[in-house]
Amino acid sequence: MSNRILDTLTSLNIHYDVLEHEPLLTMQDGLEIEKKLHIEPCKNLLLVNRQQEFFLLMVAGDKRVKVNNLAKEINSSHLSFASDTDLKRLLDVTTGAVSPLDLVSDTEHKVKVLIDNELLSYEFIGCHPGVNTMTVKLKVQDLIKVFFTALKVTYATVSC
């Protein structure tokens, strides 16, 4: 999976840096990686509502997400975390490695992207390329304007 993602970034002429590391299981584990890559912390959550609509939420790593407030903001029913089965089926990824780069696997566009407004002010973001033992540093604007456009991914901004 990581090769497919890196090949896609390369084919789109998106400049990126890659850092290989021990598995990151928590936001705390990622602090050293963020310092090495000079990126702001970001977390990515795959959420689902009762109607089986899926949302990839990209939010600043230090923010606490109130899913009830988020559900109201996007006019959705109750949101909860997607199952491991859904992660694998939709994004070909496991828990702890979810990132917007995994959208290369969402060829049916079943996942809607939600980006916290704060992230739009970041210059760089770090994303796992399908595994939590690598982090890719790329410009937020390249992710949105080039990567998302090429994959025909639409997104909405939210206030978390």
Phi and psi in radians as a Rosetta constraint file:
Dihedral C 1 N 2 CA 2 C 2 CIRCULARHARMONIC -1.078 0.35
Dihedral N 2 CA 2 C 2 N 3 CIRCULARHARMONIC -0.664 0.35
Dihedral C 2 N 3 CA 3 C 3 CIRCULARHARMONIC -1.109 0.35
Dihedral N 3 CA 3 C 3 N 4 CIRCULARHARMONIC -0.708 0.35
Dihedral C 3 N 4 CA 4 C 4 CIRCULARHARMONIC -1.077 0.35
Dihedral N 4 CA 4 C 4 N 5 CIRCULARHARMONIC -0.744 0.35
Dihedral C 4 N 5 CA 5 C 5 CIRCULARHARMONIC -1.167 0.35
Dihedral N 5 CA 5 C 5 N 6 CIRCULARHARMONIC -0.828 0.35
Dihedral C 5 N 6 CA 6 C 6 CIRCULARHARMONIC -1.109 0.35
Dihedral N 6 CA 6 C 6 N 7 CIRCULARHARMONIC -0.677 0.35
Dihedral C 6 N 7 CA 7 C 7 CIRCULARHARMONIC -1.084 0.35
Dihedral N 7 CA 7 C 7 N 8 CIRCULARHARMONIC -0.689 0.35
Dihedral C 7 N 8 CA 8 C 8 CIRCULARHARMONIC -1.119 0.35
Dihedral N 8 CA 8 C 8 N 9 CIRCULARHARMONIC -0.800 0.35
Dihedral C 8 N 9 CA 9 C 9 CIRCULARHARMONIC -1.042 0.35
Dihedral N 9 CA 9 C 9 N 10 CIRCULARHARMONIC -0.767 0.35
Dihedral C 9 N 10 CA 10 C 10 CIRCULARHARMONIC -1.104 0.35
Dihedral N 10 CA 10 C 10 N 11 CIRCULARHARMONIC -0.778 0.35
Dihedral C 10 N 11 CA 11 C 11 CIRCULARHARMONIC -1.123 0.35
Dihedral N 11 CA 11 C 11 N 12 CIRCULARHARMONIC -0.440 0.35
Dihedral C 11 N 12 CA 12 C 12 CIRCULARHARMONIC -1.591 0.35
Dihedral N 12 CA 12 C 12 N 13 CIRCULARHARMONIC 0.107 0.35
Dihedral C 12 N 13 CA 13 C 13 CIRCULARHARMONIC 1.012 0.35
Dihedral N 13 CA 13 C 13 N 14 CIRCULARHARMONIC 0.630 0.35
Dihedral C 13 N 14 CA 14 C 14 CIRCULARHARMONIC -1.613 0.35
Dihedral N 14 CA 14 C 14 N 15 CIRCULARHARMONIC 2.129 0.35
Dihedral C 14 N 15 CA 15 C 15 CIRCULARHARMONIC -1.291 0.35
Dihedral N 15 CA 15 C 15 N 16 CIRCULARHARMONIC 2.371 0.35
Dihedral C 15 N 16 CA 16 C 16 CIRCULARHARMONIC -2.624 0.35
Dihedral N 16 CA 16 C 16 N 17 CIRCULARHARMONIC 2.768 0.35
Dihedral C 16 N 17 CA 17 C 17 CIRCULARHARMONIC -2.075 0.35
Dihedral N 17 CA 17 C 17 N 18 CIRCULARHARMONIC 2.568 0.35
Dihedral C 17 N 18 CA 18 C 18 CIRCULARHARMONIC -2.150 0.35
Dihedral N 18 CA 18 C 18 N 19 CIRCULARHARMONIC 2.373 0.35
Dihedral C 18 N 19 CA 19 C 19 CIRCULARHARMONIC -2.175 0.35
Dihedral N 19 CA 19 C 19 N 20 CIRCULARHARMONIC 2.146 0.35
Dihedral C 19 N 20 CA 20 C 20 CIRCULARHARMONIC -1.589 0.35
Dihedral N 20 CA 20 C 20 N 21 CIRCULARHARMONIC 2.516 0.35
Dihedral C 20 N 21 CA 21 C 21 CIRCULARHARMONIC -2.771 0.35
Dihedral N 21 CA 21 C 21 N 22 CIRCULARHARMONIC 3.081 0.35
Dihedral C 21 N 22 CA 22 C 22 CIRCULARHARMONIC -1.119 0.35
Dihedral N 22 CA 22 C 22 N 23 CIRCULARHARMONIC 2.746 0.35
Dihedral C 22 N 23 CA 23 C 23 CIRCULARHARMONIC -0.984 0.35
Dihedral N 23 CA 23 C 23 N 24 CIRCULARHARMONIC 2.359 0.35
Dihedral C 23 N 24 CA 24 C 24 CIRCULARHARMONIC -1.741 0.35
Dihedral N 24 CA 24 C 24 N 25 CIRCULARHARMONIC 2.091 0.35
Dihedral C 24 N 25 CA 25 C 25 CIRCULARHARMONIC -1.899 0.35
Dihedral N 25 CA 25 C 25 N 26 CIRCULARHARMONIC -0.329 0.35
Dihedral C 25 N 26 CA 26 C 26 CIRCULARHARMONIC -2.390 0.35
Dihedral N 26 CA 26 C 26 N 27 CIRCULARHARMONIC 2.908 0.35
Dihedral C 26 N 27 CA 27 C 27 CIRCULARHARMONIC -1.092 0.35
Dihedral N 27 CA 27 C 27 N 28 CIRCULARHARMONIC -0.620 0.35
Dihedral C 27 N 28 CA 28 C 28 CIRCULARHARMONIC -1.065 0.35
Dihedral N 28 CA 28 C 28 N 29 CIRCULARHARMONIC -0.699 0.35
Dihedral C 28 N 29 CA 29 C 29 CIRCULARHARMONIC -1.040 0.35
Dihedral N 29 CA 29 C 29 N 30 CIRCULARHARMONIC -0.522 0.35
Dihedral C 29 N 30 CA 30 C 30 CIRCULARHARMONIC -1.452 0.35
Dihedral N 30 CA 30 C 30 N 31 CIRCULARHARMONIC -0.125 0.35
Dihedral C 30 N 31 CA 31 C 31 CIRCULARHARMONIC -1.036 0.35
Dihedral N 31 CA 31 C 31 N 32 CIRCULARHARMONIC -0.730 0.35
Dihedral C 31 N 32 CA 32 C 32 CIRCULARHARMONIC -1.168 0.35
Dihedral N 32 CA 32 C 32 N 33 CIRCULARHARMONIC -0.677 0.35
Dihedral C 32 N 33 CA 33 C 33 CIRCULARHARMONIC -1.094 0.35
Dihedral N 33 CA 33 C 33 N 34 CIRCULARHARMONIC -0.750 0.35
Dihedral C 33 N 34 CA 34 C 34 CIRCULARHARMONIC -1.065 0.35
Dihedral N 34 CA 34 C 34 N 35 CIRCULARHARMONIC -0.668 0.35
Dihedral C 34 N 35 CA 35 C 35 CIRCULARHARMONIC -1.182 0.35
Dihedral N 35 CA 35 C 35 N 36 CIRCULARHARMONIC -0.756 0.35
Dihedral C 35 N 36 CA 36 C 36 CIRCULARHARMONIC -1.108 0.35
Dihedral N 36 CA 36 C 36 N 37 CIRCULARHARMONIC -0.682 0.35
Dihedral C 36 N 37 CA 37 C 37 CIRCULARHARMONIC -1.606 0.35
Dihedral N 37 CA 37 C 37 N 38 CIRCULARHARMONIC -0.118 0.35
Dihedral C 37 N 38 CA 38 C 38 CIRCULARHARMONIC 0.995 0.35
Dihedral N 38 CA 38 C 38 N 39 CIRCULARHARMONIC 0.963 0.35
Dihedral C 38 N 39 CA 39 C 39 CIRCULARHARMONIC -2.195 0.35
Dihedral N 39 CA 39 C 39 N 40 CIRCULARHARMONIC 2.780 0.35
Dihedral C 39 N 40 CA 40 C 40 CIRCULARHARMONIC -1.495 0.35
Dihedral N 40 CA 40 C 40 N 41 CIRCULARHARMONIC 2.607 0.35
Dihedral C 40 N 41 CA 41 C 41 CIRCULARHARMONIC -1.183 0.35
Dihedral N 41 CA 41 C 41 N 42 CIRCULARHARMONIC 2.484 0.35
Dihedral C 41 N 42 CA 42 C 42 CIRCULARHARMONIC -2.510 0.35
Dihedral N 42 CA 42 C 42 N 43 CIRCULARHARMONIC 2.437 0.35
Dihedral C 42 N 43 CA 43 C 43 CIRCULARHARMONIC -2.121 0.35
Dihedral N 43 CA 43 C 43 N 44 CIRCULARHARMONIC 2.630 0.35
Dihedral C 43 N 44 CA 44 C 44 CIRCULARHARMONIC -2.207 0.35
Dihedral N 44 CA 44 C 44 N 45 CIRCULARHARMONIC 2.220 0.35
Dihedral C 44 N 45 CA 45 C 45 CIRCULARHARMONIC -2.198 0.35
Dihedral N 45 CA 45 C 45 N 46 CIRCULARHARMONIC 2.310 0.35
Dihedral C 45 N 46 CA 46 C 46 CIRCULARHARMONIC -1.678 0.35
Dihedral N 46 CA 46 C 46 N 47 CIRCULARHARMONIC 2.030 0.35
Dihedral C 46 N 47 CA 47 C 47 CIRCULARHARMONIC -1.983 0.35
Dihedral N 47 CA 47 C 47 N 48 CIRCULARHARMONIC 2.744 0.35
Dihedral C 47 N 48 CA 48 C 48 CIRCULARHARMONIC -2.440 0.35
Dihedral N 48 CA 48 C 48 N 49 CIRCULARHARMONIC 2.553 0.35
Dihedral C 48 N 49 CA 49 C 49 CIRCULARHARMONIC -1.861 0.35
Dihedral N 49 CA 49 C 49 N 50 CIRCULARHARMONIC -3.113 0.35
Dihedral C 49 N 50 CA 50 C 50 CIRCULARHARMONIC -1.146 0.35
Dihedral N 50 CA 50 C 50 N 51 CIRCULARHARMONIC -0.429 0.35
Dihedral C 50 N 51 CA 51 C 51 CIRCULARHARMONIC -1.484 0.35
Dihedral N 51 CA 51 C 51 N 52 CIRCULARHARMONIC 0.126 0.35
Dihedral C 51 N 52 CA 52 C 52 CIRCULARHARMONIC 1.116 0.35
Dihedral N 52 CA 52 C 52 N 53 CIRCULARHARMONIC 0.617 0.35
Dihedral C 52 N 53 CA 53 C 53 CIRCULARHARMONIC -1.615 0.35
Dihedral N 53 CA 53 C 53 N 54 CIRCULARHARMONIC 2.394 0.35
Dihedral C 53 N 54 CA 54 C 54 CIRCULARHARMONIC -1.925 0.35
Dihedral N 54 CA 54 C 54 N 55 CIRCULARHARMONIC 2.472 0.35
Dihedral C 54 N 55 CA 55 C 55 CIRCULARHARMONIC -2.327 0.35
Dihedral N 55 CA 55 C 55 N 56 CIRCULARHARMONIC 2.210 0.35
Dihedral C 55 N 56 CA 56 C 56 CIRCULARHARMONIC -1.670 0.35
Dihedral N 56 CA 56 C 56 N 57 CIRCULARHARMONIC 1.920 0.35
Dihedral C 56 N 57 CA 57 C 57 CIRCULARHARMONIC -1.663 0.35
Dihedral N 57 CA 57 C 57 N 58 CIRCULARHARMONIC 2.162 0.35
Dihedral C 57 N 58 CA 58 C 58 CIRCULARHARMONIC -1.871 0.35
Dihedral N 58 CA 58 C 58 N 59 CIRCULARHARMONIC 2.104 0.35
Dihedral C 58 N 59 CA 59 C 59 CIRCULARHARMONIC -2.469 0.35
Dihedral N 59 CA 59 C 59 N 60 CIRCULARHARMONIC 2.639 0.35
Dihedral C 59 N 60 CA 60 C 60 CIRCULARHARMONIC -0.943 0.35
Dihedral N 60 CA 60 C 60 N 61 CIRCULARHARMONIC 2.382 0.35
Dihedral C 60 N 61 CA 61 C 61 CIRCULARHARMONIC -1.072 0.35
Dihedral N 61 CA 61 C 61 N 62 CIRCULARHARMONIC -0.453 0.35
Dihedral C 61 N 62 CA 62 C 62 CIRCULARHARMONIC -1.611 0.35
Dihedral N 62 CA 62 C 62 N 63 CIRCULARHARMONIC 0.022 0.35
Dihedral C 62 N 63 CA 63 C 63 CIRCULARHARMONIC -1.550 0.35
Dihedral N 63 CA 63 C 63 N 64 CIRCULARHARMONIC 2.482 0.35
Dihedral C 63 N 64 CA 64 C 64 CIRCULARHARMONIC -1.595 0.35
Dihedral N 64 CA 64 C 64 N 65 CIRCULARHARMONIC 2.250 0.35
Dihedral C 64 N 65 CA 65 C 65 CIRCULARHARMONIC -1.636 0.35
Dihedral N 65 CA 65 C 65 N 66 CIRCULARHARMONIC 2.178 0.35
Dihedral C 65 N 66 CA 66 C 66 CIRCULARHARMONIC -1.739 0.35
Dihedral N 66 CA 66 C 66 N 67 CIRCULARHARMONIC 1.709 0.35
Dihedral C 66 N 67 CA 67 C 67 CIRCULARHARMONIC -1.097 0.35
Dihedral N 67 CA 67 C 67 N 68 CIRCULARHARMONIC -0.506 0.35
Dihedral C 67 N 68 CA 68 C 68 CIRCULARHARMONIC -1.133 0.35
Dihedral N 68 CA 68 C 68 N 69 CIRCULARHARMONIC -0.734 0.35
Dihedral C 68 N 69 CA 69 C 69 CIRCULARHARMONIC -1.159 0.35
Dihedral N 69 CA 69 C 69 N 70 CIRCULARHARMONIC -0.709 0.35
Dihedral C 69 N 70 CA 70 C 70 CIRCULARHARMONIC -1.099 0.35
Dihedral N 70 CA 70 C 70 N 71 CIRCULARHARMONIC -0.760 0.35
Dihedral C 70 N 71 CA 71 C 71 CIRCULARHARMONIC -1.020 0.35
Dihedral N 71 CA 71 C 71 N 72 CIRCULARHARMONIC -0.752 0.35
Dihedral C 71 N 72 CA 72 C 72 CIRCULARHARMONIC -1.109 0.35
Dihedral N 72 CA 72 C 72 N 73 CIRCULARHARMONIC -0.748 0.35
Dihedral C 72 N 73 CA 73 C 73 CIRCULARHARMONIC -1.062 0.35
Dihedral N 73 CA 73 C 73 N 74 CIRCULARHARMONIC -0.633 0.35
Dihedral C 73 N 74 CA 74 C 74 CIRCULARHARMONIC -1.732 0.35
Dihedral N 74 CA 74 C 74 N 75 CIRCULARHARMONIC 0.198 0.35
Dihedral C 74 N 75 CA 75 C 75 CIRCULARHARMONIC 0.965 0.35
Dihedral N 75 CA 75 C 75 N 76 CIRCULARHARMONIC 0.884 0.35
Dihedral C 75 N 76 CA 76 C 76 CIRCULARHARMONIC -2.106 0.35
Dihedral N 76 CA 76 C 76 N 77 CIRCULARHARMONIC 2.815 0.35
Dihedral C 76 N 77 CA 77 C 77 CIRCULARHARMONIC -1.297 0.35
Dihedral N 77 CA 77 C 77 N 78 CIRCULARHARMONIC -3.085 0.35
Dihedral C 77 N 78 CA 78 C 78 CIRCULARHARMONIC -0.782 0.35
Dihedral N 78 CA 78 C 78 N 79 CIRCULARHARMONIC 2.340 0.35
Dihedral C 78 N 79 CA 79 C 79 CIRCULARHARMONIC -1.869 0.35
Dihedral N 79 CA 79 C 79 N 80 CIRCULARHARMONIC 2.498 0.35
Dihedral C 79 N 80 CA 80 C 80 CIRCULARHARMONIC -2.488 0.35
Dihedral N 80 CA 80 C 80 N 81 CIRCULARHARMONIC 2.991 0.35
Dihedral C 80 N 81 CA 81 C 81 CIRCULARHARMONIC -1.237 0.35
Dihedral N 81 CA 81 C 81 N 82 CIRCULARHARMONIC 2.437 0.35
Dihedral C 81 N 82 CA 82 C 82 CIRCULARHARMONIC -1.208 0.35
Dihedral N 82 CA 82 C 82 N 83 CIRCULARHARMONIC 2.687 0.35
Dihedral C 82 N 83 CA 83 C 83 CIRCULARHARMONIC -1.322 0.35
Dihedral N 83 CA 83 C 83 N 84 CIRCULARHARMONIC 2.846 0.35
Dihedral C 83 N 84 CA 84 C 84 CIRCULARHARMONIC -1.030 0.35
Dihedral N 84 CA 84 C 84 N 85 CIRCULARHARMONIC -0.631 0.35
Dihedral C 84 N 85 CA 85 C 85 CIRCULARHARMONIC -1.098 0.35
Dihedral N 85 CA 85 C 85 N 86 CIRCULARHARMONIC -0.748 0.35
Dihedral C 85 N 86 CA 86 C 86 CIRCULARHARMONIC -1.152 0.35
Dihedral N 86 CA 86 C 86 N 87 CIRCULARHARMONIC -0.693 0.35
Dihedral C 86 N 87 CA 87 C 87 CIRCULARHARMONIC -1.010 0.35
Dihedral N 87 CA 87 C 87 N 88 CIRCULARHARMONIC -0.804 0.35
Dihedral C 87 N 88 CA 88 C 88 CIRCULARHARMONIC -1.196 0.35
Dihedral N 88 CA 88 C 88 N 89 CIRCULARHARMONIC -0.776 0.35
Dihedral C 88 N 89 CA 89 C 89 CIRCULARHARMONIC -1.159 0.35
Dihedral N 89 CA 89 C 89 N 90 CIRCULARHARMONIC -0.757 0.35
Dihedral C 89 N 90 CA 90 C 90 CIRCULARHARMONIC -1.513 0.35
Dihedral N 90 CA 90 C 90 N 91 CIRCULARHARMONIC -0.700 0.35
Dihedral C 90 N 91 CA 91 C 91 CIRCULARHARMONIC -2.110 0.35
Dihedral N 91 CA 91 C 91 N 92 CIRCULARHARMONIC -0.006 0.35
Dihedral C 91 N 92 CA 92 C 92 CIRCULARHARMONIC 0.948 0.35
Dihedral N 92 CA 92 C 92 N 93 CIRCULARHARMONIC 0.833 0.35
Dihedral C 92 N 93 CA 93 C 93 CIRCULARHARMONIC -2.503 0.35
Dihedral N 93 CA 93 C 93 N 94 CIRCULARHARMONIC 2.826 0.35
Dihedral C 93 N 94 CA 94 C 94 CIRCULARHARMONIC -1.924 0.35
Dihedral N 94 CA 94 C 94 N 95 CIRCULARHARMONIC 2.892 0.35
Dihedral C 94 N 95 CA 95 C 95 CIRCULARHARMONIC -0.944 0.35
Dihedral N 95 CA 95 C 95 N 96 CIRCULARHARMONIC 2.389 0.35
Dihedral C 95 N 96 CA 96 C 96 CIRCULARHARMONIC 1.644 0.35
Dihedral N 96 CA 96 C 96 N 97 CIRCULARHARMONIC -0.121 0.35
Dihedral C 96 N 97 CA 97 C 97 CIRCULARHARMONIC -2.181 0.35
Dihedral N 97 CA 97 C 97 N 98 CIRCULARHARMONIC 0.164 0.35
Dihedral C 97 N 98 CA 98 C 98 CIRCULARHARMONIC -1.149 0.35
Dihedral N 98 CA 98 C 98 N 99 CIRCULARHARMONIC 2.339 0.35
Dihedral C 98 N 99 CA 99 C 99 CIRCULARHARMONIC -2.739 0.35
Dihedral N 99 CA 99 C 99 N 100 CIRCULARHARMONIC 2.877 0.35
Dihedral C 99 N 100 CA 100 C 100 CIRCULARHARMONIC -1.128 0.35
Dihedral N 100 CA 100 C 100 N 101 CIRCULARHARMONIC -0.342 0.35
Dihedral C 100 N 101 CA 101 C 101 CIRCULARHARMONIC -1.162 0.35
Dihedral N 101 CA 101 C 101 N 102 CIRCULARHARMONIC -0.407 0.35
Dihedral C 101 N 102 CA 102 C 102 CIRCULARHARMONIC -1.200 0.35
Dihedral N 102 CA 102 C 102 N 103 CIRCULARHARMONIC -0.185 0.35
Dihedral C 102 N 103 CA 103 C 103 CIRCULARHARMONIC -1.125 0.35
Dihedral N 103 CA 103 C 103 N 104 CIRCULARHARMONIC -0.180 0.35
Dihedral C 103 N 104 CA 104 C 104 CIRCULARHARMONIC -1.052 0.35
Dihedral N 104 CA 104 C 104 N 105 CIRCULARHARMONIC -0.426 0.35
Dihedral C 104 N 105 CA 105 C 105 CIRCULARHARMONIC -1.534 0.35
Dihedral N 105 CA 105 C 105 N 106 CIRCULARHARMONIC -0.229 0.35
Dihedral C 105 N 106 CA 106 C 106 CIRCULARHARMONIC -1.554 0.35
Dihedral N 106 CA 106 C 106 N 107 CIRCULARHARMONIC 1.139 0.35
Dihedral C 106 N 107 CA 107 C 107 CIRCULARHARMONIC -1.212 0.35
Dihedral N 107 CA 107 C 107 N 108 CIRCULARHARMONIC -0.335 0.35
Dihedral C 107 N 108 CA 108 C 108 CIRCULARHARMONIC -1.634 0.35
Dihedral N 108 CA 108 C 108 N 109 CIRCULARHARMONIC 0.033 0.35
Dihedral C 108 N 109 CA 109 C 109 CIRCULARHARMONIC 0.955 0.35
Dihedral N 109 CA 109 C 109 N 110 CIRCULARHARMONIC 0.857 0.35
Dihedral C 109 N 110 CA 110 C 110 CIRCULARHARMONIC -1.532 0.35
Dihedral N 110 CA 110 C 110 N 111 CIRCULARHARMONIC -0.241 0.35
Dihedral C 110 N 111 CA 111 C 111 CIRCULARHARMONIC -1.826 0.35
Dihedral N 111 CA 111 C 111 N 112 CIRCULARHARMONIC 2.198 0.35
Dihedral C 111 N 112 CA 112 C 112 CIRCULARHARMONIC -1.668 0.35
Dihedral N 112 CA 112 C 112 N 113 CIRCULARHARMONIC 2.392 0.35
Dihedral C 112 N 113 CA 113 C 113 CIRCULARHARMONIC -1.702 0.35
Dihedral N 113 CA 113 C 113 N 114 CIRCULARHARMONIC 2.326 0.35
Dihedral C 113 N 114 CA 114 C 114 CIRCULARHARMONIC -2.106 0.35
Dihedral N 114 CA 114 C 114 N 115 CIRCULARHARMONIC 2.179 0.35
Dihedral C 114 N 115 CA 115 C 115 CIRCULARHARMONIC -2.030 0.35
Dihedral N 115 CA 115 C 115 N 116 CIRCULARHARMONIC 2.167 0.35
Dihedral C 115 N 116 CA 116 C 116 CIRCULARHARMONIC -1.095 0.35
Dihedral N 116 CA 116 C 116 N 117 CIRCULARHARMONIC 2.330 0.35
Dihedral C 116 N 117 CA 117 C 117 CIRCULARHARMONIC -0.872 0.35
Dihedral N 117 CA 117 C 117 N 118 CIRCULARHARMONIC -0.649 0.35
Dihedral C 117 N 118 CA 118 C 118 CIRCULARHARMONIC -1.025 0.35
Dihedral N 118 CA 118 C 118 N 119 CIRCULARHARMONIC -0.623 0.35
Dihedral C 118 N 119 CA 119 C 119 CIRCULARHARMONIC -1.109 0.35
Dihedral N 119 CA 119 C 119 N 120 CIRCULARHARMONIC -0.470 0.35
Dihedral C 119 N 120 CA 120 C 120 CIRCULARHARMONIC -1.173 0.35
Dihedral N 120 CA 120 C 120 N 121 CIRCULARHARMONIC -0.307 0.35
Dihedral C 120 N 121 CA 121 C 121 CIRCULARHARMONIC -1.541 0.35
Dihedral N 121 CA 121 C 121 N 122 CIRCULARHARMONIC -0.172 0.35
Dihedral C 121 N 122 CA 122 C 122 CIRCULARHARMONIC -1.330 0.35
Dihedral N 122 CA 122 C 122 N 123 CIRCULARHARMONIC 2.542 0.35
Dihedral C 122 N 123 CA 123 C 123 CIRCULARHARMONIC -1.438 0.35
Dihedral N 123 CA 123 C 123 N 124 CIRCULARHARMONIC -0.782 0.35
Dihedral C 123 N 124 CA 124 C 124 CIRCULARHARMONIC -2.129 0.35
Dihedral N 124 CA 124 C 124 N 125 CIRCULARHARMONIC 2.675 0.35
Dihedral C 124 N 125 CA 125 C 125 CIRCULARHARMONIC -2.325 0.35
Dihedral N 125 CA 125 C 125 N 126 CIRCULARHARMONIC 2.644 0.35
Dihedral C 125 N 126 CA 126 C 126 CIRCULARHARMONIC -1.932 0.35
Dihedral N 126 CA 126 C 126 N 127 CIRCULARHARMONIC 2.329 0.35
Dihedral C 126 N 127 CA 127 C 127 CIRCULARHARMONIC -2.376 0.35
Dihedral N 127 CA 127 C 127 N 128 CIRCULARHARMONIC 2.503 0.35
Dihedral C 127 N 128 CA 128 C 128 CIRCULARHARMONIC -1.384 0.35
Dihedral N 128 CA 128 C 128 N 129 CIRCULARHARMONIC 2.361 0.35
Dihedral C 128 N 129 CA 129 C 129 CIRCULARHARMONIC -1.592 0.35
Dihedral N 129 CA 129 C 129 N 130 CIRCULARHARMONIC 1.071 0.35
Dihedral C 129 N 130 CA 130 C 130 CIRCULARHARMONIC 1.534 0.35
Dihedral N 130 CA 130 C 130 N 131 CIRCULARHARMONIC -0.208 0.35
Dihedral C 130 N 131 CA 131 C 131 CIRCULARHARMONIC -2.420 0.35
Dihedral N 131 CA 131 C 131 N 132 CIRCULARHARMONIC 2.627 0.35
Dihedral C 131 N 132 CA 132 C 132 CIRCULARHARMONIC -1.645 0.35
Dihedral N 132 CA 132 C 132 N 133 CIRCULARHARMONIC 0.385 0.35
Dihedral C 132 N 133 CA 133 C 133 CIRCULARHARMONIC -1.910 0.35
Dihedral N 133 CA 133 C 133 N 134 CIRCULARHARMONIC 0.158 0.35
Dihedral C 133 N 134 CA 134 C 134 CIRCULARHARMONIC -2.488 0.35
Dihedral N 134 CA 134 C 134 N 135 CIRCULARHARMONIC 2.550 0.35
Dihedral C 134 N 135 CA 135 C 135 CIRCULARHARMONIC -2.260 0.35
Dihedral N 135 CA 135 C 135 N 136 CIRCULARHARMONIC 2.318 0.35
Dihedral C 135 N 136 CA 136 C 136 CIRCULARHARMONIC -1.831 0.35
Dihedral N 136 CA 136 C 136 N 137 CIRCULARHARMONIC 2.243 0.35
Dihedral C 136 N 137 CA 137 C 137 CIRCULARHARMONIC -1.754 0.35
Dihedral N 137 CA 137 C 137 N 138 CIRCULARHARMONIC 2.188 0.35
Dihedral C 137 N 138 CA 138 C 138 CIRCULARHARMONIC -2.591 0.35
Dihedral N 138 CA 138 C 138 N 139 CIRCULARHARMONIC 2.844 0.35
Dihedral C 138 N 139 CA 139 C 139 CIRCULARHARMONIC -1.240 0.35
Dihedral N 139 CA 139 C 139 N 140 CIRCULARHARMONIC 2.418 0.35
Dihedral C 139 N 140 CA 140 C 140 CIRCULARHARMONIC -1.001 0.35
Dihedral N 140 CA 140 C 140 N 141 CIRCULARHARMONIC -0.750 0.35
Dihedral C 140 N 141 CA 141 C 141 CIRCULARHARMONIC -1.150 0.35
Dihedral N 141 CA 141 C 141 N 142 CIRCULARHARMONIC -0.576 0.35
Dihedral C 141 N 142 CA 142 C 142 CIRCULARHARMONIC -1.168 0.35
Dihedral N 142 CA 142 C 142 N 143 CIRCULARHARMONIC -0.682 0.35
Dihedral C 142 N 143 CA 143 C 143 CIRCULARHARMONIC -1.057 0.35
Dihedral N 143 CA 143 C 143 N 144 CIRCULARHARMONIC -0.830 0.35
Dihedral C 143 N 144 CA 144 C 144 CIRCULARHARMONIC -1.342 0.35
Dihedral N 144 CA 144 C 144 N 145 CIRCULARHARMONIC -0.879 0.35
Dihedral C 144 N 145 CA 145 C 145 CIRCULARHARMONIC -1.440 0.35
Dihedral N 145 CA 145 C 145 N 146 CIRCULARHARMONIC -0.494 0.35
Dihedral C 145 N 146 CA 146 C 146 CIRCULARHARMONIC -1.836 0.35
Dihedral N 146 CA 146 C 146 N 147 CIRCULARHARMONIC -1.013 0.35
Dihedral C 146 N 147 CA 147 C 147 CIRCULARHARMONIC -1.099 0.35
Dihedral N 147 CA 147 C 147 N 148 CIRCULARHARMONIC -0.948 0.35
Dihedral C 147 N 148 CA 148 C 148 CIRCULARHARMONIC -1.069 0.35
Dihedral N 148 CA 148 C 148 N 149 CIRCULARHARMONIC -0.704 0.35
Dihedral C 148 N 149 CA 149 C 149 CIRCULARHARMONIC -1.102 0.35
Dihedral N 149 CA 149 C 149 N 150 CIRCULARHARMONIC -0.790 0.35
Dihedral C 149 N 150 CA 150 C 150 CIRCULARHARMONIC -1.094 0.35
Dihedral N 150 CA 150 C 150 N 151 CIRCULARHARMONIC -0.621 0.35
Dihedral C 150 N 151 CA 151 C 151 CIRCULARHARMONIC -1.556 0.35
Dihedral N 151 CA 151 C 151 N 152 CIRCULARHARMONIC -0.002 0.35
Dihedral C 151 N 152 CA 152 C 152 CIRCULARHARMONIC 1.052 0.35
Dihedral N 152 CA 152 C 152 N 153 CIRCULARHARMONIC 0.693 0.35
Dihedral C 152 N 153 CA 153 C 153 CIRCULARHARMONIC -1.597 0.35
Dihedral N 153 CA 153 C 153 N 154 CIRCULARHARMONIC 2.242 0.35
Dihedral C 153 N 154 CA 154 C 154 CIRCULARHARMONIC -1.805 0.35
Dihedral N 154 CA 154 C 154 N 155 CIRCULARHARMONIC 2.731 0.35
Dihedral C 154 N 155 CA 155 C 155 CIRCULARHARMONIC -2.498 0.35
Dihedral N 155 CA 155 C 155 N 156 CIRCULARHARMONIC 2.807 0.35
Dihedral C 155 N 156 CA 156 C 156 CIRCULARHARMONIC -2.192 0.35
Dihedral N 156 CA 156 C 156 N 157 CIRCULARHARMONIC 2.571 0.35
Dihedral C 156 N 157 CA 157 C 157 CIRCULARHARMONIC -1.643 0.35
Dihedral N 157 CA 157 C 157 N 158 CIRCULARHARMONIC 2.566 0.35
Dihedral C 157 N 158 CA 158 C 158 CIRCULARHARMONIC -2.372 0.35
Dihedral N 158 CA 158 C 158 N 159 CIRCULARHARMONIC 2.860 0.35
Dihedral C 158 N 159 CA 159 C 159 CIRCULARHARMONIC -1.961 0.35
Dihedral N 159 CA 159 C 159 N 160 CIRCULARHARMONIC 1.814 0.35
